[in-house]
Amino acid sequence: MKLKEAIEQLRSGLAGVAEPQEVQAMIRIICEDIFNYDQVDVALRQESELPDFAQERVTEIIARLRRHEPLQYIVGSARFHGHRFKVTPAVLIPRPETEQLIDMIVDENSASDLRVLDMGTGSGCIAISLARALKFAQVDALDVSRDALAVARENAAALKVKVRFFESDMLSPQPPAHYDIIVSNPPYVCWSERESMERNVLDYEPGQALFVPDNDPLLFYKAIAAYATASLERGGRLYLEINQRFGNEIKRLLEDHGFDEVRIIEDSYGKTRFAAAVK
């Protein structure tokens, strides 16, 4: 099977699954992650023969994508903040919007040797990205899922950074330590919002990392705020990714816990996405 034949089979097999522009992006990822051809290779090596497994693999990928399985789970990785992270159905797929959270933290914290905690680390993408970007930071990360922590540890090893991982529930985290930065992208999607979500999220990504009860949408933020109040150093900073529906409520929650300089911040698409505060 030649490269051009695989691309054409993917393009025809995915017609109707996604918009043409998204299909083209999928093909680019498949060529790079499965067949090790970057965009230049794809342009120049259309006649190249692919390995023997290519035909079977292309057929499998098309079938799985037509069942709405996320491509990142199929190829086993996702790009985030300039690096490739392993992902499995035990962890959420890192979103590009969350990269803005990393950039904000790095821009606002130029000191070295900062102590950082990522609560609900999943794949470890936030903790590991901060460990790479901040100056000599000591980064800890916790998650309630043992399977997620196994993925996060693999990612830290692959990207050659030191992060200390702990199995702990955000709703009842371990006794307070001392941190300069606490960051979290906790579950924040209300159960009632499921109807508006895509099948590739609902059917495949871990629900415990996504959803909160409709009658207590700030469940995790209450626990995080309480922990941060006890654990952050004076002048320490708290950063959160949030549900755009509850920006005002989260602002009041943080102010009620004694935080100063509380900000609700839009992402690059103009959606309310983050909260930041200073102890």
Buried (B, 14 or more C-beta within 10 A) or exposed (E): BBBBBBBEBBBEBBEEBBEEEEBBEBBBBBBBBBBEBEEEBBEEBEEBEBEEEBBEBBEEBBEBBEEBBBBBBBBEBBBBBEBBBBBBBBBBBBBEBBBBBBEBBBEEBEEEEBBBBBBBBBBBBBBBBBBBBBEEBBBBBBBBBEEBBBBBBBBBEBBEBEBEBEEBBBEEBEEEBEBBBBBBBBBBBBBEBEEEBEEBBBEBBBEEBBBBEEEEBBBBBBBBBBBBBEBBEEEBBBBBBBBEEBBEBBBEBBEEBEBEEBBBBEBEEEEBBBBBBBB
